[in-house]
């Protein structure tokens, strides 16, 4: 059962976070706390004595940093029970509902949520023998409804397809490129992230390297375009013959006759042919 408690800041251990603390954001929160107080307590769990410190931060790194900036010795914290995996799930869940997350970071949190869940409860695979209990824990009383994407989609209030797109971004976007994109407009451009995720790892690393010199992604992608392959005259003629052959085979008889007549007119022999036909008819009479 959770318990609210005022605890010393110097007794809180901050583990490695999925989302690094942004100093400017923490300063903005610090100012808000001065004016309005701490609206949402941080979340901590008891830390094993062997690892030092009395508490491990679960959620609220920016709020904790804000209190440090303000020089406060203590902070209100919600004490929760659970192991490291459960603490990570709490951290990820809280961040998933933040409006200031970019599309890229939201994708990472969704994928991390799944990774942590599977490490604790087993791989999520619909139809996998013995997986029903895990899905029941994951989906509560809606376990029969579907898959992991359904669960996360329900929690985020988005479609299942949206969650699947986030998964593609998290799984296929190379960490090096992800690092270069963080904090840029592209990090919140889902269509661009999906486009980049389709590129191979080597290509993504090349783009990341180029971004270190030129921060404008559009310029980098434009410069990296392969020049259009020059088509030889023979290839052009071959393509024309293929198109003509396809058109001839699909045309009806009247269209073929008109086509031939047009070609004769174009060649300047239509009048001569007409005269020959007229002469032959007169002779037959």
C-alpha positions as CSV (number, residue, x, y, z in Angstrom):
1,X,0.0,0.0,0.0
2,X,1.4,3.5,-1.0
3,X,2.3,5.9,1.8
4,X,3.0,9.7,1.5
5,X,6.0,10.8,3.5
6,X,8.4,13.8,3.8
7,X,11.9,12.5,3.2
8,X,15.4,14.0,3.1
9,X,16.6,14.6,-0.5
10,X,20.1,13.4,0.3
11,X,18.7,10.0,1.2
12,X,17.3,9.5,-2.4
13,X,19.3,7.4,-4.9
14,X,18.6,8.3,-8.5
15,X,19.2,5.4,-10.8
16,X,19.9,5.6,-14.6
17,X,16.8,7.1,-16.2
18,X,15.1,6.4,-19.6
19,X,14.6,10.1,-19.8
20,X,17.5,12.4,-18.8
21,X,16.8,15.5,-16.7
22,X,16.7,18.6,-18.8
23,X,18.0,21.5,-16.7
24,X,15.9,24.2,-18.3
25,X,12.8,22.1,-17.7
26,X,13.8,21.5,-14.1
27,X,14.3,25.3,-13.5
28,X,10.8,26.0,-14.9
29,X,9.4,23.5,-12.5
30,X,11.4,25.0,-9.6
31,X,9.9,28.4,-10.3
32,X,6.4,26.9,-10.4
33,X,7.0,25.1,-7.1
34,X,8.1,28.5,-5.5
35,X,4.8,30.0,-6.7
36,X,2.4,27.1,-6.3
37,X,4.1,24.4,-4.2
38,X,4.7,20.8,-5.2
39,X,1.4,19.6,-6.7
40,X,2.4,16.0,-7.4
41,X,4.8,14.2,-5.0
42,X,7.7,12.2,-6.4
43,X,7.5,8.4,-6.2
44,X,10.2,6.3,-4.4
45,X,10.8,2.7,-3.2
46,X,12.9,1.4,-0.4
47,X,16.5,0.8,-1.4
48,X,18.3,-2.3,-0.2
49,X,20.9,-1.4,2.5
50,X,23.7,-3.0,0.5
51,X,23.2,-0.4,-2.3
52,X,23.3,2.7,0.0
53,X,20.7,5.3,0.5
54,X,17.3,4.8,2.0
55,X,15.2,5.4,-1.1
56,X,15.4,4.9,-4.8
57,X,13.6,7.3,-7.1
58,X,10.9,5.7,-9.2
59,X,9.3,8.8,-10.8
60,X,9.8,12.5,-10.6
61,X,13.4,13.2,-11.5
62,X,12.6,16.7,-12.8
63,X,10.6,17.5,-9.6
64,X,13.5,16.2,-7.5
65,X,16.0,18.3,-9.4
66,X,13.7,21.4,-9.0
67,X,13.8,21.0,-5.2
68,X,17.6,20.8,-5.3
69,X,17.7,24.0,-7.3
70,X,15.5,25.7,-4.8
71,X,17.8,24.4,-2.0
72,X,15.0,22.4,-0.3
73,X,16.3,19.7,2.1
74,X,13.2,17.5,2.0
75,X,10.5,16.6,-0.5
76,X,7.1,14.9,-0.3
77,X,7.3,11.4,-1.7
78,X,4.9,8.6,-2.4
79,X,6.4,5.3,-1.0
80,X,5.6,2.3,-3.1
81,X,6.6,-1.4,-2.7
82,X,8.0,-3.4,-5.5
83,X,11.2,-4.6,-7.2
84,X,13.3,-2.8,-9.8
85,X,11.1,-4.0,-12.7
86,X,7.9,-2.8,-11.1
87,X,9.6,0.6,-10.3
88,X,10.6,0.9,-14.0
89,X,7.0,0.1,-15.1
90,X,5.8,2.9,-12.8
91,X,8.4,5.4,-14.2
92,X,7.5,4.5,-17.8
93,X,3.8,4.7,-17.2
94,X,4.0,8.1,-15.6
95,X,6.1,9.4,-18.5
96,X,3.8,7.9,-21.2
97,X,1.1,10.2,-20.0
98,X,3.2,13.4,-20.3
99,X,2.1,15.8,-23.0
100,X,5.6,17.1,-23.5
101,X,7.1,13.8,-24.8
102,X,8.2,13.8,-28.4
103,X,7.0,11.1,-30.7
104,X,10.5,9.5,-30.6
105,X,10.7,9.5,-26.8
106,X,7.1,8.2,-26.5
107,X,8.1,5.3,-28.9
108,X,11.1,4.5,-26.7
109,X,8.9,4.4,-23.6
110,X,6.3,2.2,-25.2
111,X,9.1,-0.3,-26.3
112,X,10.7,-0.1,-22.9
113,X,7.4,-0.8,-21.1
114,X,7.1,-4.0,-23.2
115,X,10.8,-5.0,-22.5
116,X,10.4,-4.5,-18.8
117,X,7.1,-6.3,-18.7
118,X,8.4,-9.3,-20.6
119,X,11.5,-9.5,-18.4
120,X,9.2,-9.7,-15.3
121,X,6.2,-11.7,-16.6
122,X,7.3,-13.5,-19.7
123,X,7.2,-12.9,-23.4
124,X,3.9,-11.5,-24.7
125,X,2.8,-13.7,-27.6
126,X,-0.9,-14.2,-28.3
127,X,-1.5,-18.0,-28.6
128,X,1.7,-18.9,-26.9
129,X,1.3,-21.9,-24.6
130,X,1.3,-20.9,-20.9
131,X,1.0,-17.2,-21.9
132,X,-2.6,-16.8,-20.8
133,X,-1.8,-16.0,-17.2
134,X,0.7,-13.3,-18.3
135,X,-1.8,-11.7,-20.7
136,X,-4.3,-11.8,-17.9
137,X,-1.9,-9.8,-15.7
138,X,-1.2,-7.4,-18.5
139,X,-4.7,-6.8,-19.8
140,X,-6.5,-7.4,-16.4
141,X,-10.1,-8.6,-17.1
142,X,-9.7,-7.9,-20.9
143,X,-7.1,-10.5,-21.5
144,X,-9.1,-12.2,-24.2
145,X,-9.4,-9.0,-26.2
146,X,-6.0,-9.1,-27.9
147,X,-2.3,-8.2,-27.5
148,X,0.1,-5.9,-25.8
149,X,-0.6,-3.1,-28.3
150,X,-4.3,-3.2,-27.2
151,X,-3.2,-2.7,-23.6
152,X,-0.9,0.2,-24.2
153,X,-3.4,1.8,-26.7
154,X,-6.1,1.7,-24.1
155,X,-3.8,3.3,-21.5
156,X,-2.7,6.1,-23.9
157,X,-6.1,6.7,-25.4
158,X,-4.8,6.1,-28.9
159,X,-5.4,3.4,-31.6
160,X,-3.6,0.1,-31.6
161,X,-2.1,1.0,-35.0
162,X,-0.6,4.2,-33.5
163,X,1.1,2.0,-30.9
164,X,2.4,-0.3,-33.5
165,X,3.9,2.7,-35.4
166,X,5.6,3.8,-32.2
167,X,7.0,0.2,-31.8
168,X,8.5,0.4,-35.3
169,X,10.2,3.7,-34.6
170,X,11.6,2.4,-31.3
171,X,12.8,-0.9,-32.8
172,X,14.2,0.2,-36.2
173,X,15.6,3.7,-35.4
174,X,19.3,3.3,-34.8
175,X,20.5,4.6,-31.3
176,X,23.1,6.8,-32.9
177,X,20.6,8.5,-35.2
178,X,18.1,8.7,-32.3
179,X,20.6,10.6,-30.2
180,X,21.3,13.1,-33.0
181,X,17.5,13.7,-33.5
182,X,16.6,14.2,-29.9
183,X,15.6,17.8,-29.2
184,X,15.1,18.6,-32.9
185,X,11.8,19.1,-34.7
186,X,12.3,15.7,-36.4
187,X,12.0,13.9,-33.1
188,X,8.3,14.9,-33.1
189,X,7.7,14.2,-36.7
190,X,6.2,10.7,-36.9
191,X,6.2,10.4,-40.7
192,X,9.8,11.4,-40.9
193,X,10.8,9.0,-38.1
194,X,9.0,6.2,-39.8
195,X,10.8,7.1,-43.1
196,X,14.2,7.1,-41.4
197,X,13.4,3.8,-39.6
198,X,13.0,2.1,-42.9
199,X,16.6,2.9,-43.8
200,X,19.2,0.3,-43.1
201,X,21.5,0.6,-40.0
202,X,24.5,1.7,-42.1
203,X,22.5,4.4,-43.9
204,X,21.1,5.7,-40.6
205,X,24.6,5.9,-39.1
206,X,25.7,7.9,-42.2
207,X,22.8,10.3,-41.7
208,X,23.6,10.7,-37.9
209,X,27.3,11.5,-38.8
210,X,26.2,14.1,-41.3
211,X,23.9,15.7,-38.7
212,X,26.9,16.5,-36.5
213,X,28.1,18.8,-39.2
214,X,24.8,20.0,-40.6
215,X,21.9,20.1,-38.1
216,X,19.2,20.6,-40.7
217,X,17.9,17.1,-41.5
218,X,16.2,18.2,-44.7
219,X,19.5,19.5,-46.1
220,X,21.3,16.3,-45.0
221,X,18.7,14.1,-46.7
222,X,18.8,16.2,-49.9
223,X,22.6,16.0,-50.1
224,X,22.5,12.3,-49.5
225,X,20.2,11.6,-52.4
226,X,21.7,9.4,-55.1
227,X,21.9,11.2,-58.5
228,X,19.3,10.1,-61.0
229,X,20.6,7.3,-63.2
230,X,21.1,8.5,-66.8
231,X,19.0,6.6,-69.2
232,X,20.7,5.7,-72.5
233,X,19.0,6.4,-75.9
234,X,18.9,2.6,-76.5
235,X,17.0,2.1,-73.2
236,X,14.6,4.9,-74.1
237,X,13.8,3.3,-77.4
238,X,13.5,-0.1,-75.8
239,X,10.9,1.3,-73.3
240,X,9.0,2.9,-76.2
241,X,8.8,-0.4,-78.1
242,X,7.6,-2.2,-74.9
243,X,4.9,0.4,-74.4
244,X,3.8,0.2,-78.1
245,X,3.7,-3.6,-78.0
246,X,1.6,-3.5,-74.8
247,X,-0.8,-1.0,-76.3
248,X,-1.1,-2.9,-79.6
249,X,-2.0,-6.2,-77.8
250,X,-4.6,-4.5,-75.7
251,X,-6.3,-2.6,-78.6
252,X,-9.4,-3.8,-80.5
253,X,-9.5,-4.2,-84.4
254,X,-10.8,-0.7,-85.2
255,X,-8.2,0.9,-83.0
256,X,-5.5,-1.1,-84.8
257,X,-6.8,-0.1,-88.2
258,X,-6.9,3.6,-87.3
259,X,-3.4,3.3,-85.8
260,X,-2.0,1.8,-89.0
261,X,-3.7,4.5,-91.1
262,X,-2.3,7.3,-88.9
263,X,1.1,5.8,-89.3
264,X,0.7,5.8,-93.1
265,X,-0.4,9.4,-93.0
266,X,2.6,10.2,-90.9
267,X,4.9,8.4,-93.3
268,X,3.3,10.4,-96.3
269,X,2.2,7.3,-98.2
270,X,-1.5,7.4,-97.3
271,X,-2.5,9.4,-100.5
272,X,-0.5,7.1,-102.7
273,X,-2.2,4.1,-101.2
274,X,-5.6,5.7,-101.7
275,X,-4.8,6.3,-105.4
276,X,-3.7,2.7,-105.9
277,X,-6.9,1.4,-104.3
278,X,-9.0,3.7,-106.5
279,X,-7.1,2.7,-109.7
280,X,-7.6,-1.0,-108.8
281,X,-11.3,-0.5,-108.3
282,X,-11.7,1.3,-111.7
283,X,-9.8,-1.4,-113.5
284,X,-12.1,-4.1,-111.9
285,X,-15.1,-2.3,-113.4
